[in-house]
Amino acid sequence: MSISKFLSDTTATLSAKRERRKEARPGELLDAALDLFVEKGFAATRAEEVAARAGVSKGTLFLYFQSKEELLKAVVRENISGRFKEWNDEFERFEGTAAEMLAYCMTVWWERVGATRASGITKLMMSEAGNFPEITAFYQQEVIEPGQALFRRIMQRGIDRGEFRPMDLDYAIYSVIAPMIFLILAKHSAGTCADPSLPGNATKYIATQVDTILHGICVAPAPTTGKAKK
């Protein structure tokens, strides 16, 4: 092989590696940002710390994300809000009962978000959103509202099919949302708010919550036969 051919091939290989590295950087920055935001909090995390953990310069970070706030928004979109289309598509294709869909939705949400690093976003937003109105509004629009709308669709489907009784869905949806938030808080509180083994028993926990939501805790009254005695 000639020197010129060797140099040409080597240059092409290095260029390809640099291009792959460049394409990987946004994902590496998002991973680093997620970890640091959850570990230290949004306010306490500095942009240069994110860049250093991702193995790039601070200037490189700002080539991809204009500010720390935009970086956090990208983290939320990558891990949660960007997945609502996928989840709504699954709703359209689901062929089981509304009760089965509710159980499936809660279980899959835990598997895809709650049991992953992305669960720290909920903890982060609950602890710091009050200090950052713009981020709070963004999270409401991109996560809270679509999430509530999806649970509303599931419960409305049950009502429409006669599987669920009519109810005020503005508040009924929280009977589904609240247990999942509690499970995340248990995961990130190291047992302060709950049994530390709870996240490890998430499947059993979710099944129990679904059963309670669907059937309540009261024993069903015996059917009335004939007139009551005076």
Buried (B, 14 or more C-beta within 10 A) or exposed (E): EEEEEEEEEEEEEEEEEEEEEEEEBBEBBBBBBBBBBBEEBBEEBEBEBBBBBBEBEEEBBBEBBEEBBEBBBBBBBBBBBEBBEEBEEBBEEBEEEBBEBBBBBBBEBBEBBBBEEBBBBBBBBEEBBEEBEEBBEBBBEBBBEBBBEBBBBBBBBBBEEEBBEEBEBEEBBEBBBEBBBBBBBBBBBEEEEBEEEBBEEBEEBBBEBBEEBBEEEEEEEEEEEEEEEE
